[in-house]
Amino acid sequence: MSKTVLITGGSRGIGAEIVNVLANNSYDVAFSYNSSYENALLIKKEAEVSGSVIEMYKCDVSNRNEVNRLIDNVISDFGKIDLLVNNAGISQEGLFTDITENMWDNVFNINVKGVFNCSQAVLPYMIKRHNGNIINISSMWGQVGASCEVAYSASKAAVIGITKALAKEVAPSGINVNCICPGVISTDMMASYTNEDIEDLRKQTPLGKIGMPSDIANMVAFLASEKSRFITGQVFGVNGGFVI
């Protein structure tokens, strides 16, 4: 029987690649999007080539009512959720002194509250089956912090804390919880970066290259597999050596 994964923020960048990689690893895939309907539809059609069942759902992960509806719909359509990938997130750049309260709240509502909402809504189903897997996507800036990205760094550090604490809490229920911290990855989150900025980041990366969404998706696939059955509460840096 195929396993079912729910991926939040699956219409773009890393999330879209996770959809494709897991679909090609025989997962039936449910993924959410918020505003990128056309992108989501394209990703759905591309992933369906794998032969897996692919469904897309509109959801603002910061809204608990929408999240509850998302989980109910996925359970209704697929019957179960074996794996949750909390990938939805936004960035916020700017001097700390220029960040408004609304900017700060928006970052935390999506990056942290979104993880809380989705994990808490899915867990009763996993606990009932005494089986499940949650993979959270954080960032290397959640590990070491980034200048002019205080809100983003703080929110991603919170995701790491959630991962470690929740892993201890749900391990007796047969549920694994792990976290991936991407380094510099070529996605549309880098659209505001100049070529000089990107080249500087490449030079700062010991492996001398910018990461691709597939680098993160392949780590997700490993953590989703039986090969990682004895791994929980861990934080995996996929960053080319940028953070060691």
VEXKE-545143 format. One line per 4 residues: number of its first residue (from 1); their letters; for each residue y, x, z of C-alpha. Coordinates in Angstrom, 1 decimal. Layout:
! VEXKE-545143
NUM> a> Y:X:Z  ...
! end
This chain:
! VEXKE-545143
1> mskt> 0.0:0.0:0.0  3.4:1.3:-0.9  5.9:2.2:1.8  9.3:0.6:1.9
5> vlit> 12.6:2.5:2.5  16.0:1.2:3.1  18.8:3.5:2.1  22.4:2.8:3.0
9> ggsr> 25.1:3.9:0.6  22.6:4.3:-2.2  24.9:3.7:-5.2  26.6:7.2:-5.4
13> giga> 26.1:10.9:-4.8  23.5:11.9:-2.3  22.4:8.3:-1.7  21.7:7.6:-5.4
17> eivn> 19.6:10.7:-5.6  17.6:9.7:-2.6  16.9:6.4:-4.3  15.6:8.1:-7.3
21> vlan> 13.5:10.8:-5.5  11.8:8.3:-3.1  11.2:5.9:-6.0  9.4:8.7:-7.8
25> nsyd> 7.5:9.4:-4.6  5.9:5.9:-4.7  8.3:4.3:-2.3  9.5:0.7:-2.9
29> vafs> 13.3:1.1:-2.4  15.9:-1.2:-1.0  19.4:0.2:-1.0  22.8:-1.0:0.0
33> ynss> 26.2:-0.5:-1.6  29.6:-1.8:-0.5  32.0:-1.8:-3.5  30.3:0.1:-6.3
37> yena> 28.4:-2.8:-7.9  28.3:-1.3:-11.4  27.1:2.1:-10.1  24.5:0.3:-7.9
41> llik> 23.2:-1.7:-10.9  22.9:1.5:-13.0  21.0:3.3:-10.2  18.6:0.3:-9.8
45> keae> 17.8:0.3:-13.5  17.3:4.1:-13.5  15.0:4.0:-10.5  12.9:1.1:-11.8
49> vsgs> 11.6:3.5:-14.5  9.4:5.0:-11.8  7.4:1.8:-11.5  8.5:1.2:-7.9
53> viem> 10.1:-2.0:-6.8  13.9:-1.5:-6.4  16.4:-4.0:-5.0  20.1:-3.6:-4.2
57> ykcd> 22.1:-5.4:-1.6  25.8:-5.6:-0.9  26.6:-4.6:2.7  29.4:-3.2:4.8
61> vsnr> 27.5:-1.2:7.3  30.4:-1.4:9.8  30.0:-5.2:10.0  27.1:-6.2:12.2
65> nevn> 26.7:-9.7:10.7  26.4:-8.1:7.2  23.9:-5.6:8.5  21.8:-8.3:10.2
69> rlid> 21.7:-10.2:6.9  20.8:-7.0:5.0  17.8:-6.3:7.3  16.7:-10.0:7.2
73> nvis> 16.8:-9.9:3.4  14.9:-6.7:3.0  12.2:-7.9:5.4  12.0:-11.2:3.5
77> dfgk> 11.7:-9.4:0.1  9.5:-6.5:1.1  7.8:-7.6:4.3  8.6:-4.4:6.2
81> idll> 10.8:-1.3:6.5  8.9:1.9:7.0  11.8:4.2:6.6  15.5:3.9:7.2
85> vnna> 17.9:6.5:5.7  21.4:6.2:7.2  23.4:7.7:4.4  26.5:5.6:4.1
89> gisq> 29.6:7.5:5.0  33.2:8.3:4.1  35.4:11.4:4.5  38.9:11.7:5.8
93> eglf> 41.0:14.8:5.1  44.4:15.6:6.6  46.2:17.3:9.5  45.0:15.9:12.8
97> tdit> 48.6:15.1:13.7  48.8:12.9:10.6  45.6:10.9:11.2  46.5:7.3:12.1
101> enmw> 44.5:5.3:14.6  43.4:3.1:11.7  42.1:6.1:9.7  40.2:7.3:12.7
105> dnvf> 38.7:3.9:13.4  37.7:3.5:9.8  35.8:6.8:9.7  34.0:6.0:13.0
109> ninv> 33.2:2.4:12.0  31.4:3.5:8.9  29.9:6.9:9.9  28.9:6.1:13.5
113> kgvf> 28.9:2.4:14.0  27.1:2.0:10.7  24.3:4.2:12.0  24.2:2.2:15.2
117> ncsq> 24.2:-1.1:13.5  21.5:-0.3:11.0  19.2:1.5:13.4  19.5:-1.1:16.1
121> avlp> 18.8:-3.9:13.6  15.7:-2.1:12.1  14.1:-0.8:15.3  12.6:-4.1:16.6
125> ymik> 10.5:-4.3:13.4  9.4:-0.7:13.7  8.7:-1.0:17.4  6.6:-4.1:16.9
129> rhng> 4.5:-2.2:14.3  4.5:1.0:16.5  5.4:3.0:13.4  8.6:4.0:11.7
133> niin> 10.9:6.8:10.5  14.7:7.1:10.7  16.6:9.8:8.8  20.3:10.2:9.5
137> issm> 22.6:12.1:7.1  25.2:14.1:9.0  27.1:17.2:7.8  27.4:20.9:8.6
141> wgqv> 30.9:20.0:9.8  29.3:17.9:12.5  27.7:21.1:13.7  30.7:23.5:13.5
145> gasc> 33.8:21.4:12.7  36.2:21.7:9.8  39.9:22.2:9.8  41.8:19.2:8.5
149> evay> 38.6:17.1:8.9  38.6:16.4:12.6  37.8:12.7:12.3  35.0:13.3:9.8
153> sask> 33.6:16.3:11.9  33.7:14.3:15.1  31.9:11.3:13.5  29.2:13.5:12.0
157> aavi> 28.7:15.3:15.4  28.2:11.8:16.9  25.4:11.2:14.3  23.7:14.4:15.5
161> gitk> 23.9:13.2:19.1  22.5:9.7:18.2  19.6:11.4:16.4  18.6:13.6:19.4
165> alak> 18.9:10.9:22.0  17.3:8.1:20.0  14.4:10.4:19.0  13.5:10.8:22.7
169> evap> 13.9:7.0:23.3  11.7:5.7:20.5  9.1:8.5:20.3  6.7:6.6:22.6
173> sgin> 6.8:3.8:20.0  5.6:6.0:17.3  9.0:6.4:15.6  10.4:9.7:14.3
177> vnci> 14.1:10.2:14.1  15.6:13.3:12.4  18.9:14.4:10.9  20.0:16.3:7.8
181> cpgv> 23.3:18.2:7.7  24.3:18.9:4.1  26.5:21.8:3.2  28.7:21.9:0.2
185> istd> 27.2:19.4:-2.2  28.4:18.6:-5.7  29.3:14.9:-5.3  32.4:12.7:-5.9
189> mmas> 33.4:13.5:-2.3  34.6:16.8:-3.8  36.8:15.1:-6.4  40.0:16.1:-4.6
193> ytne> 39.0:19.7:-4.4  40.6:22.1:-6.9  38.4:24.5:-8.9  39.8:27.3:-6.7
197> died> 38.7:25.4:-3.6  35.2:24.9:-5.0  34.9:28.6:-6.0  36.0:29.7:-2.5
201> lrkq> 33.3:27.4:-0.9  30.7:28.9:-3.3  31.6:32.4:-2.3  31.4:31.4:1.4
205> tplg> 27.9:30.2:0.8  25.4:33.1:1.3  23.2:31.8:-1.5  26.2:31.9:-3.8
209> kigm> 25.9:28.4:-5.2  27.0:24.8:-4.6  24.2:22.5:-3.5  23.1:19.5:-5.5
213> psdi> 22.2:16.0:-4.3  18.6:16.7:-5.1  18.6:19.4:-2.4  19.2:16.8:0.2
217> anmv> 17.0:14.1:-1.4  14.1:16.6:-1.4  14.5:17.2:2.3  14.5:13.5:2.9
221> afla> 11.3:13.2:0.9  9.7:15.9:3.1  10.8:14.2:6.3  9.5:10.9:5.0
225> seks> 6.1:12.3:4.3  3.1:12.8:6.5  3.8:16.6:6.4  6.6:16.0:8.9
229> rfit> 4.6:13.7:11.3  5.0:16.1:14.3  8.8:16.6:13.7  11.3:14.5:15.6
233> gqvf> 14.8:14.9:17.1  15.6:17.8:14.8  18.7:18.7:12.9  18.1:20.4:9.5
237> gvng> 20.9:22.3:7.8  20.6:22.2:4.1  23.6:24.4:3.3  22.7:27.5:1.5
241> gfvi> 23.2:29.6:4.6  26.8:28.4:5.1  26.0:27.6:8.8  23.4:29.7:10.5
! end
